[in-house]
Amino acid sequence: MPDDCDEHDPDDLVGHLPVLPAEVIELLDPKPGQLLLDCTAGRGGHGALLIPLLGPGGRYIGLDMDPGNVAYSQERLGPIAEASGVELEIVHANFREAKWVLERRGIAGVDGVLADLGFASNQVDDPARGLSFREDGPLDMRMDTGSTITAERLVNTLPEGELADLIYEFGEERLSRRIARKIVEQRQREPITTTSGLAALVRRAYPRPPRSSAPARSKGSGKSRGRGKRIDPATRTFMALRIAVNDELGALDGLLADLPGLLKPGQLNAGGRAAIISFHSLEDRRVKRAFIGLGQGEGFTVLTRKPMTASEDEARQNPRSRSAKMRGIQRTG
Ligand SMILES: C[S@@+](CC[C@H](N)C(=O)[O-])C[C@H]1O[C@@H](n2cnc3c(N)ncnc32)[C@H](O)[C@@H]1O
């Protein structure tokens, strides 16, 4: 499950701490003069660490589907790139289009690819984006604010069966049919337009736990997590809608399919490296399967037998890092 309980300083303008910072550097091992493609530039957190290592003479191309984060990371990283002698460009694009972004620039392959999946904290923490139910907001959930599909549209227009399948598949929510029924009953009275309205409705679909019972186990029960910490019953439904609105798994599949062709073969163990950080099992399973498949063929080596995860220190300082899993692969031939 993605961590919704990111606690950063609301006055911090960056609004996001990069996860696994030392591990990303270790895995990608960037060298002066190399070209790095950051598929998820976000708030420029990883960029700020990686760009100085590419200079002098390197190049950093960042992608992001959120125009706000494109503008922010361009502004934040500009001075760092200049000081490091690195060419910088941040492009408003979905990473499923990475191949075309490179082709349009006449680039045949890059030395490193980074993808830090999901949302940045500044997006989750902005109630106007409707990504979290901690505060009330519109049922939006778009990463790309120019796209026309919102959570409100899905919730109020999808047939009941499709809604149930979506909540089951992307949220791994075993009460998906009940929740979809409640949604349809409610929208027949009036459209569902707010995060708090949807969260309250999902909670009503859950049976109340008996008062005296110990916290239930995590998966599918929607009741607990970790050391008895309960998760809100709405968490899985929100996660499912966010994945659907942004076609997150479709984009990841597209990136994984194109990845082998994006990477230049590494030389003397440098370059040709890709690192993907995922935050829930639906993503990690795909990355793991794709990397194992590549590793079984010629010319690719899996760099992480087990995914890299946050140290206790990092998990304490940056709660979002607790669910991060990073896998790496290298094109060797
Ligand atoms: C976890 S944040 C990345 C944070 C970044 N590594 C940093 O340290 O600041 C993910 C970012 O990727 C963007 N994003 C998510 N999926 C994307 C996709 N399919 N294509 C392009 N950008 C995407 C989001 O808009 C968000 O800004």
The ligand as an SDF file (V2000), in Angstrom:
LIG
                    3D

 27 29  0  0  0  0  0  0  0  0999 V2000
    7.6290   10.1740   -6.4480 C   0  0  0  0  0  0  0  0  0  0  0  0
    7.5980   11.6280   -7.3980 S   0  0  0  0  0  0  0  0  0  0  0  0
    9.2540   11.8130   -7.9380 C   0  0  0  0  0  0  0  0  0  0  0  0
   10.0500   12.6470   -7.0060 C   0  0  0  0  0  0  0  0  0  0  0  0
   11.4420   12.9440   -7.4730 C   0  0  0  0  0  0  0  0  0  0  0  0
   12.2320   11.7420   -7.6680 N   0  0  0  0  0  0  0  0  0  0  0  0
   12.1170   13.8670   -6.4730 C   0  0  0  0  0  0  0  0  0  0  0  0
   13.0380   13.4010   -5.7890 O   0  0  0  0  0  0  0  0  0  0  0  0
   11.7090   15.0120   -6.3610 O   0  0  0  0  0  0  0  0  0  0  0  0
    6.8420   11.1110   -8.8520 C   0  0  0  0  0  0  0  0  0  0  0  0
    6.6950   12.1980   -9.9000 C   0  0  0  0  0  0  0  0  0  0  0  0
    6.5160   11.5450  -11.1340 O   0  0  0  0  0  0  0  0  0  0  0  0
    5.4350   12.0580  -11.8120 C   0  0  0  0  0  0  0  0  0  0  0  0
    4.8760   10.9270  -12.5520 N   0  0  0  0  0  0  0  0  0  0  0  0
    4.2120    9.8610  -12.0660 C   0  0  0  0  0  0  0  0  0  0  0  0
    3.8770    9.0250  -13.0610 N   0  0  0  0  0  0  0  0  0  0  0  0
    4.3810    9.5630  -14.1980 C   0  0  0  0  0  0  0  0  0  0  0  0
    4.3850    9.1630  -15.5670 C   0  0  0  0  0  0  0  0  0  0  0  0
    3.7620    8.0400  -15.9720 N   0  0  0  0  0  0  0  0  0  0  0  0
    5.0210    9.9400  -16.4460 N   0  0  0  0  0  0  0  0  0  0  0  0
    5.6370   11.0820  -16.0650 C   0  0  0  0  0  0  0  0  0  0  0  0
    5.6400   11.5360  -14.7880 N   0  0  0  0  0  0  0  0  0  0  0  0
    5.0200   10.7700  -13.8700 C   0  0  0  0  0  0  0  0  0  0  0  0
    4.5250   12.6600  -10.7840 C   0  0  0  0  0  0  0  0  0  0  0  0
    3.8080   13.7370  -11.3410 O   0  0  0  0  0  0  0  0  0  0  0  0
    5.5120   13.1120   -9.7200 C   0  0  0  0  0  0  0  0  0  0  0  0
    5.9030   14.4430   -9.9090 O   0  0  0  0  0  0  0  0  0  0  0  0
  1  2  1  0
  2  3  1  0
  2 10  1  0
  3  4  1  0
  4  5  1  0
  5  6  1  0
  5  7  1  0
  7  8  2  0
  7  9  1  0
 10 11  1  0
 11 12  1  0
 11 26  1  0
 12 13  1  0
 13 14  1  0
 13 24  1  0
 14 15  1  0
 14 23  1  0
 15 16  2  0
 16 17  1  0
 17 18  1  0
 17 23  2  0
 18 19  1  0
 18 20  2  0
 20 21  1  0
 21 22  2  0
 22 23  1  0
 24 25  1  0
 24 26  1  0
 26 27  1  0
M  CHG  2   2   1   9  -1
M  END
$$$$
